[in-house]
Amino acid sequence: MTTMREAEVAIVGGGLVGAAIGYGLARSGARVLVLDGDERAPCASRGNFGLVWVQGKGEGCPAYARWTLLSADLWHGFARELEDATGIAVGYSRPGGVVLALSEVELAGERAILERIRREAGDEGSADFEILDRPALVEMLPGLGPEVVGGTYSPADGHANPLFLLRALRAGIAAHGGRCRGGRRVAAIEARDGGFRVVAREETVFAERIVLAAGLGTGALAGRLGVEVPLAPQHGQLLVTERVHPLFDIPTDAVRQTREGSFLIGYSHNDFGFDTAARPAIMRNIARRAVRLFPFLGELRVVRSWGALRVLTPDGLPIYQESARHPGAFVATCHSGVTLAAAHALRLAPWIAGGALPDGLDAFAAGRFDVRKAG
């Protein structure tokens, strides 16, 4: 038996991107229905490092540097609002973040990237940073290994618990009258009668607007609505240690301690297609570098390792696009769902609701990949 439902906005995909947009729409009063797929799908929202990270982002694309910094600046109020609405603390803090270098060559490379971003985006559009020597880092990060020669520090960086964030966003949607339904893999979408008809399992939804935020599944769905979205999976892997007493709250690009006491260790970038399996060889490489950075980690037990798939466009930047063929149909995809969650909820959602496109976001239209137009 088919159930018929109506919504002002249907969101296909209930991960961090879809849930953040859904929360932003619901808090503004829109009738939102989020349709999420199979829990066993390769969901990046359940397999990431949890950084709210600005440092190093936006090289060659000032719009992305500014968009990322804007979201990081919104995060404090965003996290507080979520907790007030749902009672769920997402574990957010902004003590700054460090990229550690094991050689002078590594340190010079990181410095060059940050300086290029500052030149391209300008002082107001890029995050502040400092180059720290080893003595300064030892004061910040107890247990630092003797091979670390220095690092780059940005006060704009922070971290949060991505699982609590996802839970809070979904609870926030419900608190504002929206609905989230799992196990609703979308089988068909069509524009009809000034809106959109969405078939998901034994449920048909009619919505005035639709947002496609289904991770790696977005491309196939978007094509049905006239938007070409090139996406590819990138395998990433993390290790999790046993819980220990708090040592430091400052996250690094490769190691961070959670509020619960575990250390998250990563990360990796590999092309294994859609295979999410954890690979022992990658685990060894991740662990070896982590122990060089923090030798005490070699004494801790690893209690879990997992692989997950990042959602990447050819240039690594987001895609935000309204269909020219079917106005009211939107695409939203990126690989920084934690960092950009605040901007998605508080800046992108108002555009989808009928407002103006935020400044600079025209740089993330899908048409940039159209070779015919580029030629």
N, C-alpha and C positions, 0 to 999 in steps of 0.2 A: 504493500500500500504506500503511495507517494504522499508525503506531507508537503503542503503548500505554505510558504512563509513569505513575508514581505519585510523589507528593510530599506531605510534611507540610503545606507551605505553597506555593501557587502565587501568584506575583506577576505581574500583568498590567501591563506597562510597565517598561522598563529604563532610564528616565531617572534624574535625580538623586533624585527622590522614591522611586521604586520600588527603585532600587539601594541607597539608604541604608537603607531598611527591610529589604531583603533581606540586607544586610550585618549589620545588627543581629540579625536572626533567626538567620542562619548562625553568627555568633560565639557564640550561646547554645546551639548544638547542634541546631537545627531542620534538617530536610531541606528545602532551599529550591530551587525551580525558578523562575527569572525568564524570562518570555516577553516578548520585545521585538518591536516591529513593524518596519516598513520603515525602513531608514536614511534614506530620503528624506523621511520624515514631518517636519512642522514642529515639531521637538523643541526646546523651550526650553532644554534642558540644553546644547545645542551653540551657543547664540546668546545668551549673557548676559554681564553686565559683571564678574562674579566677585567682587562685594562680599560680605563677611560683615558685615552692616550692621544696627545697632540704632537709630541716631539717627533720630528722627522717626516711628518705627513704634509703633503702638498708640494713636493719638489716638482717643478715644471707645471704646476697648476695652482696658482694663487687662490683661485676660488675654493679649492678643496682645503687649503691651509686655513682660510677664513671660516669656512663652514665647520670644520672640525673644532677650531678654537671657540667659535660661538657656542657649539653644543657643550663643550667642556665647561664654559662659563655658566651655562644654564643648569648644569647638573646638580648643584647644591640645592637650589630651590625645588628642582624637579624631584629629587630623592625625598625631600621633606614633605612635599605635597603627596607623593605616593604613600608615604607612611601614615600621614594624617587621614588619607582616604581609605586605607586598607588595613592599617595596623601592622604592615609588613615592612621591616627595616631591610634595605637592600645592601647594607654593609658598605656604603660609599664613604670614602675619605679622599682628600686631595692634599697629600703631603708633598707632592712633587714626584718626579720619577727620574730614574737614572739608566742610561745606557752604558754598560761597563765595557772597557777595552782591555784586551790581554796583550796589546802591543801598541807602540807609538803609531804604527801604520793604521791600525784600527781606529785609534783615537783621532788621527788627522782626517780619516775618511768621514767619521761622524760629524766632526766640526765643519768640514766642507759642505756637507749636506745641509746642516742647519743654517750656515751662512748664506747659501744659495736661496733657501726658502725665505730668509729675511729680506734679501735683496729683491726677490720676485714679488713677495706679498706686502712688503713694507712693515715698519715697526708695529703699526696698529693691527695688521692682519696676520701676524705670526707670533708664536709664543716666545717669551723670554727664555734665555738659556745661559748656562755658565759652563765653562770647562773646569772641571775639578781635578786636582792632583790626588795622588794616593792618600796622603795624610788627611785631607778633607773627607775623602770617602770612608776611611776607617772610622772616623767619628760618626758618620751617618749610618754605616752598615757593619755592625759587629760581626766578626767572623770572616771578614773579607780575605780572600786568598792572596798569597804573596806575589802571584803572577799578574795581578791587576795593576796596571800602570796609571789609570785614570778613567775618567768618564765624563759624559755630558749630563747635565742636570737641568730639568725644566720644572718650574713651580706650577705649570699648567696641568701636569699629569696627575692621575689618581687611579683608583681601582674600586671595583664593586663585585658583589656576588651575582654572576649572571643567572643562576638558577632562581635566586630570590627575586631578581629583577623581573624575570619572565612571569613568575607567580604573581608578583605585585601588579604588573601591567594587566594581566588577565582579571585579577580581582578588582582592579580599578575600573575596568570596562564594565564589569557587573555592578559595581557600586554606583555607576552613573547610568544604569538602566540598559546597558548593552548586553549582548549575549556572545558566548564563545562555545562553539560546538566542535568537539574532536571526532576523529574517525570519519571525516567528511571530505574525502579526496574528490576533487572536482573532476567530473567526467565531461562536461560540456558547458560552453558559454556562448550566448548569442545576444546581439543587440535586438531589442524588441520593444515596440510601443513607447519609445522615448526613455527606455531604461534598459535593464539587462536581466536576462534569464540565466540562472546558474543551476545546473544539475549536479548535486553532490550526494552520492549514494542513493538512498530512497527519499531524497528531499529536494524539492525545487524551490528556489528563492528568486523573487522578483525584487530588484533593487534599482533605485534611481541612479546610483553611482556604484562603481566597482573599483577596488584597488587590488592589483595583482602583486602580492608580496610573498610568493611561494618559494623563495630561495631558488634552487637549481631547477625547479619546475616552472619558473616564471616564463622562461623563453617560449616554451610550446604554447602556453596559454595566451601570452601576449600576441603571438602571431595570428591568432584567431580574431584579434581586435585591431589588426593593422599596425602593430608596433613590433619591429624586429629588435630582439634583445639577445645579443650574443653573450652567453655565459659558459663558464667552464669550472669544473671542480678542482680544488687544490687541497691535497691531503695535508693535514697538520696533526701533530701528536703531542701529548702532554703526559707527564708523570705526576703523581700525587704521593706525598710522603705521609707517614704517621703524624699525629698531632704532637706538638711540643709547646713549651712555654713561649710567649711572644718574645721575639728578638728585635724585629724592626717592622715598621708599617710602610716604609718607603718601597714601592714596587720598582723592580728593574725590568728590563726588556726580556730577561730570560728566567728570572726567579722572583717569586713574590710569596709572602706569607699571608694566609687568609686570616680573617678574624677568628676562625675556629682553631687555628694553630697549625694546620697543614701547610706544607710548601708546595706550590705549583711550579713545575719545572718544564720548560719548553724553550723553544718551539721548533717546528720543522716545516719545510715547504717541499712537497713532492708531487709528482704527477702519477697517480695510480688509478686514474679514471674515477669510477664511482665506488671503489673499494675503500671501506672505512677501517679495515682491520689494522690493529696495532702491529708494528714490525719490530722484532727484537733488535735488529741492527740499528734502527733509528733510535730506539730506547737507549742503546749503549752510547751513541754519539751525543744525545741530549744529556745523559747522566755525566759523561766525561767532562763536557764543558762546564756543567753546573758545579762539579766538584773542584774544577780549577778556579771558578769564581768564588765558591764558598766551600772549603774543604770539609767543614763539619757535616755537610749534607751526606758525605760518604758513610757516616755512622747511622743514618736514619734508614728505616725500612720503607721501601716503596710499596704502597698498599693498593695502588690502582694505576693503570695506564689506559688511555683510550686514543683512538683516532677519530677525526671528524673532517668534514669537507667544508672548506671556505667557498664562498660564492664569488667568483671573480669575473669581471668584464675584461676585455682585451687590454685596457689601460689601467685596470685596478681601481678605477673610480666608480662612484655610484651612477645609477641611472634613475632619473625622475622624469617621467614623461606622461603627458595626457595624449590620448589618441586623437589625431587630427580627423581620422575617419569616423570615429565614434566618441564624440565629446562626452565626458563623464566617466570614461574608462582611464584609469591611471596605472602606471607601473612604478614600483619603488623597489630597488634592489641595491645592496651594498654588502661589503664584507666586514664593516665596522659597526655591527648592530648594537654593541654596548656603548661605545663612544658616542654614536650619533643618536641614541635613543631619546635624549632630551630634545634635540633639534627636530627629530621626526614628530614627537608628540606636540611640541609647543610652537613650531614654525612650519613644518611641512603639512601637518594636518589641517591648519586653517586654509591653506591653498586648495587642498582637496575639497574642503567644504564650500569653496566658491570665492575665496579671497585671492589676493595677488600672489604671484610666484615670488618667493623671497629673492632678494638681490643676489645675483651671482649664480643662481641655480640653473639658469639657461645653459651654463657650461656642461651640465650633466644630462642634456637631452640625448636620446638614443640615436638621433640622426648623425651624431659625430662619427658613427661607424659606417655610415652609408658611403661606400667607395664611389658610387656614381655621382653623388652630390659633391664629394670632396674633389673629384676630378674636374 
